[in-house]
Amino acid sequence: MSRLLSRQHLAAVRRSAPFACVSRWLHTPSFATVSPQEVSGSSPAEVQNFVQGSWTASANWNWIVDPLNGDKFIKVAEVQGTEIKPFVESLSKCPKHGLHNPLKAPERYLMYGDISAKAAHMLGQPAVLDFFAKLIQRVSPKSYQQALAEVQVSQKFLENFCGDQVRFLARSFAVPGNHLGQRSNGYRWPYGPVAIITPFNFPLEIPLLQLMGALYMGNKPVLKVDSKVSIVMEQMIRLLHDCGLPAEDMDFINSDGAVMNKLLLEANPKMTLFTGSSRVAEKLAADLKGRVKLEDAGFDWKILGPDVQEVDYVAWVCDQDAYACSGQKCSAQSVLFMHKNWSSSGLLEKMKKLSERRKLEDLTIGPVLTVSQGRSQPFFGGQLTPVTTEAMIEHMNNLLKIRGSKVLFGGEPLANHSIPKIYGAMKPTAVFVPLEEILKSGNFELVTKEIFGPFQVVTEYSEDQLELVLEACERMNAHLTAAVVSNDPLFLQDVLGRSVNGTTYAGIRARTTGAPQNHWFGPAGDPRGAGIGTPEAIKLVWSCHREVIYDVGPVPESWALPSAT
Ligand SMILES: NC(=O)c1ccc[n+]([C@@H]2O[C@H](COP(=O)([O-])OP(=O)(O)OC[C@H]3O[C@@H](n4cnc5c(N)ncnc54)[C@H](O)[C@@H]3O)[C@@H](O)[C@H]2O)c1
């Protein structure tokens, strides 16, 4: 359905809708072609692709089921392997030097400042914030506050890059040369044709921030979002077009992983930003011969230091870090190392009580959406774990085989729900495993396996066991976020100085999650590691360094031909 037709359809629906429906549509923003409240099994929404300046369908519709009741409620026009040609051609139209760069079409930096200003203004309207928050809730169930925070972070990010801020991203430098007429200039240069692949858990924030970063620096991206949630970004692209985004500047594709993999191999983007599991990240790094930046798995740790204080606050942050968004933040607290001084503080009892406040009705706990890949997705090697209820229970039972381990709270499936079986439905769960056992080679892999759901491991250490805690952190593979909860400066210095996680919070209010637009967010310790959010992240991910050495003379009158060297 073309954009025009969609609008006509929308207008027709608005005309024929009963009163309650009309009032909802009245609150639907002008760019939108769906209403979050209306999408249902009996009134399914459609998601299209955008390529070479127009919205297109495909030969195949992939049905997405409502994660709360299993109804087929969204159909996505998934591009098949035989249909990728327009996307390949579109990317090939962009030269390696990009759509703009410091020496070509610099007015486009200003244009993107204007687009950001308009988009920030539009997204900041209460009705538009609400529209996106509710749409996110429909496809990636989380509490209204969590969904709204995702939209607000995205809105603030756009505000941050208004006016001249986009051109400042491409600030260059000059160094005087050796003689008159010579100087070197360092430029931030685009890659040209690029690709962005993003997962299901932040349907708006991750794709929007990476997309805008790519565009700001002069690249032409093709964007692929997990089909389960791509309706959100489809609507956002319509908003961006309304705010002046040139239609030819980016493409949007819906497909399964295998087709996207094929597209990457045929279109040969000069850089691919991948956010998702380590399994796919490693495959793409090999397939694309290292031309990638990665935001992959997180097994995020929190260490509570020896100074016990603010127990209620720390318990609340632990609950939020481990269980908000049902534990489906890549920054979620996966393991808690608790100094023995906290044992008698009542912290664990408080965490248990807080976890029991969570309920499906307000989506403070909800479905776990990591599933095995779609029909045509081949198995690429490595452990592929759909996080179903059974898978989480099985993982818990394996942990419970470790000597001294026990369930602290949770450990049971959610009751009274209609979440489809392909998704997980588990109460917020904490399993205690003794520190010495965690470190044993047979156990370590199991304990540090990322369970992308409401699940954490808790352990305890004594004064003389900090070395073991740091050894555990050193042996982990994913170094995304971390928290050192202490106001003891020497403790902080010691732990921070001997660890690597990319986004680390330190102090008694430290958390593992949050990641607003004003913090760098990304892994450390891997040269392929990407970042998101800040000017530094945009420059690192979406541009490379180019040095132009101007040497315009004059050649000194005294110059004579030197002997051969
Ligand atoms: N580091 C971060 O910033 C960050 C942020 C969010 C999620 N994550 C991680 O993402 C994972 C959860 O997401 P998921 O299970 O949906 O991840 P996933 O790797 O299965 O999928 C991510 C995206 O990659 C696509 N994809 C899959 N195979 C592909 C292939 N061969 N070629 C190209 N694209 C392919 C998927 O369709 C999806 O759009 C967790 O491990 C989590 O920690 C990391």
The ligand as a Gaussian input file, in Angstrom:
#p B3LYP/6-31G(d) Opt

LIG

0 1
 N       25.218000      -4.262000      23.242000
 C       24.079000      -3.640000      23.011000
 O       24.016000      -2.426000      22.933000
 C       22.839000      -4.461000      22.857000
 C       21.596000      -3.831000      22.792000
 C       20.453000      -4.605000      22.679000
 C       20.546000      -5.984000      22.618000
 N       21.756000      -6.581000      22.691000
 C       21.879000      -8.031000      22.657000
 O       20.967000      -8.568000      21.706000
 C       20.593000      -9.889000      22.060000
 C       19.083000     -10.037000      22.012000
 O       18.585000      -9.733000      20.764000
 P       18.196000     -10.861000      19.691000
 O       18.048000     -12.161000      20.366000
 O       17.070000     -10.348000      18.905000
 O       19.534000     -10.853000      18.808000
 P       19.789000     -11.510000      17.380000
 O       21.264000     -11.474000      17.197000
 O       19.104000     -12.809000      17.246000
 O       19.079000     -10.503000      16.343000
 C       19.464000      -9.164000      16.198000
 C       19.145000      -8.706000      14.782000
 O       20.001000      -9.382000      13.860000
 C       19.239000      -9.932000      12.801000
 N       19.973000     -11.089000      12.286000
 C       19.969000     -12.361000      12.754000
 N       20.802000     -13.112000      12.023000
 C       21.364000     -12.313000      11.086000
 C       22.323000     -12.503000      10.044000
 N       22.885000     -13.683000       9.817000
 N       22.664000     -11.457000       9.264000
 C       22.131000     -10.246000       9.481000
 N       21.205000     -10.000000      10.452000
 C       20.842000     -11.017000      11.248000
 C       17.900000     -10.228000      13.455000
 O       16.886000     -10.377000      12.486000
 C       17.726000      -9.002000      14.322000
 O       17.249000      -7.895000      13.564000
 C       21.126000     -10.090000      23.469000
 O       22.295000     -10.861000      23.398000
 C       21.447000      -8.668000      23.947000
 O       22.445000      -8.583000      24.933000
 C       22.900000      -5.846000      22.785000

